[in-house]
Amino acid sequence: MLGLLLRLLEKAGRKKVLVNFMGEVVAYRWYVLYLEEDEDTRFIARFPNIYIHQNLMPDTPDGPEPHKHAWNTYSLMLNGGYWEEVNGRERYNPPGSWALLKYGDYHRITKTNPNAWSMFCHGFRKGRWGFKQKACETICATCAEKYGVCVNTTRDVPYEAHFGGKALKRRVHWFPSKEPGLEKRLARRREAVKKITLPTLDEVNARITAEIGERDA
């Protein structure tokens, strides 16, 4: 039954794919009630919706910086489960559990089990998306003189400001699954990554694991 629903949603143009800088598909998303766009301003976007998510990789699909949603949300873990950071605290959401996030909670998925599936439900729109930027290790002269603290830790960064830079847009992006030429674009990106000899995510994780092992030995 779920497979039939997903095929119908894809046929209706309600499926997107999340792609990382390497040109790899990180996750799939199906929109059950209506298709939403980034910072959607249409009247229908004020109303509840349901997504089906499939995370394909163990690494976070959310990136390093926590974000807040524009609504209260409820996620039902259908398979696999995942770990997430909520307001600085980590929790594990096993299969069959519900995960609640209130509007204003900052979260990010930090790790997923293989082939993790979830049903994501959100309520009426309460505000805007926001991001909590990663803290700087030192306070620059500008922040020190004007604010006395690093502004990256004290301001709520709107969606368009966070994703406004071209470099960040290239790093991770949602694409319609039926976008013409998408697979060719991703193949070109994967080929370009090979040419500049960037390490794969598996290689980066292996190096980190090895370094931690040497440090703890």
C-alpha positions as CSV (number, residue, x, y, z in Angstrom):
1,M,0.0,0.0,0.0
2,L,2.8,2.5,0.9
3,G,4.6,1.6,-2.3
4,L,1.6,2.4,-4.4
5,L,1.1,5.7,-2.5
6,L,4.7,6.7,-3.1
7,R,4.5,5.9,-6.8
8,L,1.3,8.0,-7.2
9,L,2.9,10.9,-5.4
10,E,6.0,10.8,-7.6
11,K,3.8,10.6,-10.7
12,A,2.0,13.7,-9.4
13,G,5.4,15.6,-9.0
14,R,5.4,15.4,-5.2
15,K,8.8,13.7,-4.8
16,K,12.1,15.4,-4.2
17,V,15.7,14.2,-3.8
18,L,18.3,15.6,-1.4
19,V,21.7,15.8,-3.0
20,N,25.0,16.6,-1.3
21,F,28.1,18.3,-2.7
22,M,29.5,14.9,-4.0
23,G,26.5,14.4,-6.3
24,E,25.1,11.6,-4.1
25,V,21.4,11.2,-3.2
26,V,21.2,11.5,0.6
27,A,17.4,11.2,1.1
28,Y,14.0,11.1,-0.7
29,R,10.9,13.1,0.4
30,W,7.3,12.6,-0.7
31,Y,4.7,15.3,-0.1
32,V,1.4,13.7,0.8
33,L,-1.0,16.7,0.8
34,Y,0.6,19.3,-1.4
35,L,4.1,20.2,-2.8
36,E,5.9,22.8,-0.7
37,E,8.8,25.0,-1.8
38,D,11.5,26.7,0.2
39,E,10.1,29.6,2.2
40,D,6.7,29.0,0.5
41,T,4.5,32.2,0.7
42,R,1.3,30.7,-0.9
43,F,-1.8,30.6,1.3
44,I,-1.9,26.8,1.2
45,A,1.5,26.7,2.8
46,R,0.0,27.9,6.0
47,F,-1.8,24.6,6.5
48,P,-0.7,21.2,7.8
49,N,1.1,18.7,5.6
50,I,2.6,15.2,5.7
51,Y,5.9,14.0,4.3
52,I,7.3,10.6,3.9
53,H,11.1,10.5,4.3
54,Q,13.7,7.9,3.4
55,N,17.2,8.5,4.5
56,L,19.8,6.6,2.5
57,M,23.0,7.4,4.3
58,P,24.2,7.1,8.0
59,D,25.4,10.6,8.0
60,T,23.2,13.5,8.8
61,P,21.0,14.9,6.0
62,D,20.7,18.2,8.0
63,G,24.3,19.4,7.9
64,P,26.3,20.7,10.9
65,E,24.0,23.6,12.0
66,P,20.7,23.1,13.9
67,H,17.6,24.5,12.4
68,K,14.0,25.3,13.5
69,H,10.9,24.5,11.6
70,A,8.1,26.9,10.7
71,W,5.6,24.8,12.6
72,N,5.1,22.2,15.4
73,T,6.1,18.8,14.0
74,Y,5.5,15.1,14.8
75,S,7.6,12.4,13.3
76,L,6.6,8.7,13.4
77,M,9.6,6.4,12.9
78,L,8.4,3.7,10.4
79,N,11.8,1.9,10.1
80,G,15.4,2.2,11.1
81,G,15.2,5.2,13.5
82,Y,17.7,8.0,13.9
83,W,19.6,10.1,16.4
84,E,18.9,13.8,16.6
85,E,20.1,16.8,18.5
86,V,17.3,18.9,20.1
87,N,18.2,22.2,21.7
88,G,21.7,20.9,22.4
89,R,20.7,17.5,23.7
90,E,20.9,14.2,21.8
91,R,18.1,11.7,21.7
92,Y,17.4,8.4,19.8
93,N,14.1,7.9,18.1
94,P,13.6,4.1,17.6
95,P,11.2,2.5,15.1
96,G,7.6,2.9,16.2
97,S,8.2,6.0,18.3
98,W,6.9,9.5,17.9
99,A,9.3,12.5,18.0
100,L,7.8,15.9,18.9
101,L,9.3,19.3,18.0
102,K,7.7,22.5,19.1
103,Y,8.0,25.7,17.1
104,G,11.2,27.3,18.2
105,D,13.0,24.1,19.0
106,Y,16.4,23.8,17.2
107,H,17.3,20.4,16.0
108,R,19.3,18.4,13.5
109,I,19.5,14.7,12.6
110,T,23.0,13.5,13.5
111,K,22.9,9.9,12.5
112,T,20.5,7.5,10.9
113,N,20.2,3.7,10.9
114,P,20.3,2.0,7.5
115,N,17.3,2.7,5.3
116,A,15.5,4.8,7.9
117,W,11.9,5.8,7.0
118,S,9.7,8.3,8.8
119,M,6.4,10.0,8.5
120,F,6.7,13.7,9.2
121,C,3.6,15.7,10.0
122,H,3.5,19.5,10.6
123,G,0.8,21.8,11.9
124,F,-0.3,25.3,11.0
125,R,2.5,27.7,10.1
126,K,3.6,29.7,13.2
127,G,6.6,31.6,11.8
128,R,9.7,31.3,9.7
129,W,12.4,28.7,9.3
130,G,15.6,29.6,11.1
131,F,19.2,28.4,11.6
132,K,21.6,28.6,14.5
133,Q,24.9,29.2,12.9
134,K,28.0,27.3,14.1
135,A,29.9,29.2,16.8
136,C,33.2,30.7,16.0
137,E,36.2,29.5,17.9
138,T,37.3,33.1,18.5
139,I,35.5,36.4,18.5
140,C,36.5,38.6,15.6
141,A,37.3,42.3,16.2
142,T,34.0,43.4,14.6
143,C,31.8,41.3,16.9
144,A,34.0,42.1,19.9
145,E,33.7,45.9,19.4
146,K,30.0,46.0,18.4
147,Y,28.4,43.2,20.4
148,G,31.0,41.7,22.8
149,V,29.9,38.2,21.7
150,C,30.0,36.3,18.5
151,V,26.8,37.1,16.6
152,N,26.7,33.7,15.1
153,T,25.5,32.4,18.4
154,T,23.0,35.1,19.2
155,R,20.9,35.6,16.1
156,D,18.2,33.6,14.4
157,V,19.3,33.4,10.8
158,P,16.4,33.3,8.3
159,Y,16.3,30.6,5.6
160,E,17.1,32.9,2.7
161,A,20.1,34.4,4.5
162,H,21.4,31.0,5.4
163,F,21.1,29.6,1.9
164,G,21.8,32.8,0.1
165,G,25.4,32.0,-0.8
166,K,26.1,30.1,-4.0
167,A,28.7,27.9,-2.3
168,L,26.2,26.7,0.2
169,K,23.6,26.1,-2.4
170,R,26.0,23.8,-4.2
171,R,26.7,21.9,-1.0
172,V,23.3,20.4,-0.4
173,H,20.0,20.9,-2.3
174,W,16.6,19.5,-2.8
175,F,15.7,18.7,-6.5
176,P,12.4,17.6,-8.0
177,S,12.8,13.9,-8.8
178,K,11.4,14.5,-12.3
179,E,13.7,17.5,-13.0
180,P,14.9,17.2,-16.6
181,G,18.5,16.2,-16.9
182,L,19.0,15.7,-13.1
183,E,20.9,12.4,-13.3
184,K,23.2,13.9,-16.0
185,R,23.9,16.9,-13.7
186,L,24.7,14.7,-10.8
187,A,26.9,12.5,-12.9
188,R,28.9,15.6,-14.0
189,R,29.2,16.7,-10.3
190,R,30.5,13.2,-9.3
191,E,33.0,13.3,-12.1
192,A,34.2,16.8,-11.1
193,V,34.6,15.6,-7.5
194,K,36.8,12.8,-8.7
195,K,39.0,15.1,-10.8
196,I,39.7,17.4,-7.9
197,T,40.4,14.3,-5.7
198,L,38.1,15.2,-2.8
199,P,37.8,12.4,-0.3
200,T,34.4,10.6,-0.2
201,L,32.3,10.7,3.0
202,D,33.3,7.1,3.8
203,E,37.0,8.1,3.5
204,V,36.5,11.1,5.7
205,N,34.7,9.0,8.4
206,A,37.4,6.4,8.2
207,R,40.1,9.0,8.8
208,I,38.3,10.5,11.7
209,T,37.8,7.0,13.3
210,A,41.5,6.2,12.8
211,E,42.5,9.5,14.4
212,I,40.3,9.0,17.4
213,G,41.7,5.5,17.8
214,E,45.3,6.7,17.7
215,R,44.4,9.5,20.2
216,D,42.8,7.1,22.7
217,A,45.4,4.4,22.3
